[in-house]
């Protein structure tokens, strides 16, 4: 237990969290530009002549698409999911600025997704927390201490929860997973939800 507590403290430290946040924002920036979006603001709550004034909350990115559409993007690389109150406030910001909400997240409860899609937005869940280069050793330590050994999972449990993940959901990566990139690209281009074959279920 002490060894696990030390590992948890390691990946949950302020320094690591800051590195993970900056890394993920860089990946999202690259993804937006690859989809021909122009990032017009970062950590902002105003767009053109409109501004959110009810609180100091903001959006990670505001970006324009060549056809005139505009998007408010939230990038969340944390293991824990976004709180519903925070989600609703960010959706309200997008409504105020008249832009479409996009959430690119490690995980979001499925019950939260309709709040976004009902406002013409989109959610991409990665399932895995992405670490920058240089964190390979730390990731391996976390995997070794916190993952569930395959021989510890009973057949009955696998039958009950076939999609259960035994490996701790982290990895070193310099880009978003291909399936997430494909889904984002499809939605930006068409404004429609991707086909079912492109939206695999993502477990906690």
C-alpha positions as CSV (number, residue, x, y, z in Angstrom):
1,X,0.0,0.0,0.0
2,X,2.8,2.4,0.8
3,X,4.5,1.7,-2.6
4,X,1.2,2.4,-4.4
5,X,0.6,5.6,-2.4
6,X,4.1,6.9,-3.5
7,X,3.2,6.1,-7.1
8,X,-0.1,7.9,-6.8
9,X,1.6,10.9,-5.3
10,X,4.2,10.9,-8.1
11,X,1.7,11.1,-11.0
12,X,-0.7,13.4,-9.1
13,X,1.9,16.0,-8.3
14,X,1.4,19.6,-9.4
15,X,4.6,19.5,-11.6
16,X,3.5,16.3,-13.4
17,X,-0.1,17.6,-13.9
18,X,1.3,20.8,-15.4
19,X,3.5,18.9,-17.8
20,X,0.6,16.7,-18.8
21,X,-1.7,19.7,-19.4
22,X,0.9,21.5,-21.5
23,X,1.7,18.4,-23.5
24,X,-2.0,17.6,-24.2
25,X,-2.7,21.2,-25.3
26,X,0.2,21.0,-27.7
27,X,-1.2,17.8,-29.2
28,X,-4.6,19.4,-29.6
29,X,-3.1,22.5,-31.2
30,X,-1.5,20.3,-33.8
31,X,-4.7,18.4,-34.4
32,X,-6.7,21.6,-34.9
33,X,-4.2,22.9,-37.4
34,X,-4.1,19.6,-39.2
35,X,-7.8,20.0,-39.7
36,X,-7.4,23.5,-41.2
37,X,-8.7,25.3,-38.1
38,X,-7.1,28.7,-37.2
39,X,-6.6,29.2,-33.5
40,X,-7.7,32.7,-32.7
41,X,-7.4,32.6,-28.9
42,X,-6.2,30.4,-26.1
43,X,-7.6,30.4,-22.5
44,X,-10.1,33.0,-23.6
45,X,-13.8,33.8,-23.0
46,X,-14.4,36.4,-25.7
47,X,-14.9,36.0,-29.5
48,X,-15.4,38.9,-31.9
49,X,-17.7,41.3,-30.2
50,X,-19.1,38.9,-27.6
51,X,-17.7,38.1,-24.2
52,X,-18.6,35.9,-21.3
53,X,-19.0,38.0,-18.1
54,X,-20.7,35.8,-15.6
55,X,-17.4,34.4,-14.2
56,X,-13.7,34.2,-14.9
57,X,-14.0,30.8,-16.6
58,X,-12.7,30.4,-20.1
59,X,-12.1,27.9,-23.0
60,X,-8.8,26.3,-23.8
61,X,-9.0,27.3,-27.4
62,X,-11.3,29.2,-29.8
63,X,-10.7,28.3,-33.4
64,X,-12.2,29.3,-36.8
65,X,-12.9,26.9,-39.6
66,X,-12.5,28.0,-43.3
67,X,-16.3,27.8,-43.9
68,X,-17.0,30.3,-41.2
69,X,-17.9,28.0,-38.3
70,X,-16.2,28.7,-35.0
71,X,-15.5,26.3,-32.2
72,X,-14.7,26.4,-28.4
73,X,-12.3,23.5,-27.6
74,X,-11.7,22.1,-24.1
75,X,-8.8,19.7,-23.8
76,X,-8.8,17.5,-20.6
77,X,-5.9,15.0,-20.1
78,X,-6.8,14.2,-16.4
79,X,-7.7,10.7,-15.2
80,X,-10.7,12.1,-13.4
81,X,-13.6,13.3,-15.4
82,X,-14.9,16.9,-15.7
83,X,-17.5,17.9,-13.1
84,X,-21.0,18.5,-14.5
85,X,-21.1,22.1,-13.2
86,X,-17.9,22.9,-15.1
87,X,-19.1,21.2,-18.2
88,X,-22.4,23.2,-18.2
89,X,-20.6,26.5,-17.6
90,X,-18.3,25.8,-20.6
91,X,-21.3,25.0,-22.7
92,X,-22.9,28.3,-21.6
93,X,-19.7,30.1,-22.6
94,X,-19.9,28.6,-26.1
95,X,-23.6,29.6,-26.3
96,X,-22.8,33.2,-25.3
97,X,-20.0,33.4,-27.9
98,X,-22.1,31.6,-30.5
99,X,-19.6,28.9,-31.2
100,X,-19.8,25.1,-31.2
101,X,-18.4,23.2,-28.2
102,X,-15.8,20.5,-28.7
103,X,-14.4,18.4,-25.8
104,X,-11.3,16.3,-26.3
105,X,-10.9,14.4,-23.1
106,X,-9.3,11.4,-21.5
107,X,-12.7,10.4,-20.2
108,X,-16.2,11.7,-19.8
109,X,-19.3,9.8,-18.4
110,X,-21.6,8.8,-21.2
111,X,-24.5,10.5,-19.3
112,X,-22.7,13.8,-19.9
113,X,-22.3,13.5,-23.6
114,X,-25.9,14.5,-24.5
115,X,-25.4,17.8,-22.8
116,X,-22.8,18.6,-25.5
117,X,-24.4,17.0,-28.5
118,X,-27.7,18.7,-27.7
119,X,-25.9,22.0,-28.2
120,X,-24.5,20.9,-31.6
121,X,-21.2,20.0,-30.0
122,X,-18.9,17.0,-30.1
123,X,-17.0,14.8,-27.6
124,X,-13.9,12.7,-28.3
125,X,-12.9,10.4,-25.5
126,X,-9.4,8.9,-25.7
127,X,-9.6,6.5,-22.8
128,X,-5.9,6.9,-22.1
129,X,-4.0,9.7,-20.4
130,X,-1.1,10.9,-22.7
131,X,2.4,11.6,-21.3
132,X,5.2,13.5,-23.1
133,X,8.5,12.0,-24.1
134,X,10.8,11.7,-21.0
135,X,8.1,10.2,-18.9
136,X,8.5,6.6,-20.1
137,X,10.2,5.4,-16.8
138,X,7.5,7.0,-14.7
139,X,4.7,5.5,-16.8
140,X,6.3,2.1,-16.5
141,X,6.5,2.5,-12.7
142,X,2.8,3.4,-12.6
143,X,1.8,0.5,-14.9
144,X,3.8,-2.0,-12.8
145,X,2.3,-0.8,-9.5
146,X,-1.3,0.0,-10.4
147,X,-2.3,-2.3,-13.2
148,X,-4.1,-5.6,-12.5
149,X,-2.1,-8.7,-13.4
150,X,-3.9,-10.8,-16.0
151,X,-3.8,-13.9,-13.8
152,X,-5.7,-12.0,-11.1
153,X,-8.8,-11.5,-13.3
154,X,-11.3,-14.4,-13.0
155,X,-13.1,-15.8,-15.9
156,X,-16.4,-14.9,-14.3
157,X,-15.4,-11.2,-14.0
158,X,-14.3,-11.2,-17.7
159,X,-17.7,-12.5,-18.7
160,X,-19.5,-9.9,-16.6
161,X,-17.2,-7.0,-17.8
162,X,-15.6,-8.0,-21.1
163,X,-14.4,-4.4,-21.7
164,X,-12.8,-4.0,-18.3
165,X,-9.3,-2.6,-18.6
166,X,-6.6,-4.2,-16.5
167,X,-3.8,-2.0,-17.6
168,X,-3.6,1.5,-16.0
169,X,-4.8,3.9,-18.7
170,X,-1.6,5.9,-19.4
171,X,1.0,5.9,-22.2
172,X,3.7,8.1,-23.7
173,X,2.5,9.6,-27.0
174,X,3.4,12.4,-29.3
175,X,0.0,12.5,-31.1
176,X,-3.6,11.8,-30.4
177,X,-4.8,8.2,-31.1
178,X,-5.6,7.6,-34.7
179,X,-9.3,6.7,-34.1
180,X,-9.7,10.0,-32.2
181,X,-8.0,12.0,-34.9
182,X,-10.3,10.3,-37.5
183,X,-13.5,11.1,-35.6
184,X,-12.5,14.7,-35.1
185,X,-11.6,15.1,-38.8
186,X,-14.9,13.6,-39.8
187,X,-17.0,15.9,-37.5
188,X,-15.1,19.1,-38.5
189,X,-15.6,18.3,-42.2
190,X,-19.2,17.2,-42.1
191,X,-20.7,18.6,-38.9
192,X,-22.2,15.1,-38.4
193,X,-21.5,12.4,-35.8
194,X,-19.1,9.8,-37.1
195,X,-20.5,6.4,-38.1
196,X,-20.7,3.8,-35.3
197,X,-17.7,1.9,-36.6
198,X,-15.6,5.1,-35.9
199,X,-16.9,5.6,-32.3
200,X,-15.6,2.6,-30.2
201,X,-16.7,2.5,-26.6
202,X,-14.1,3.8,-24.2
203,X,-14.0,2.3,-20.7
204,X,-12.7,4.0,-17.6
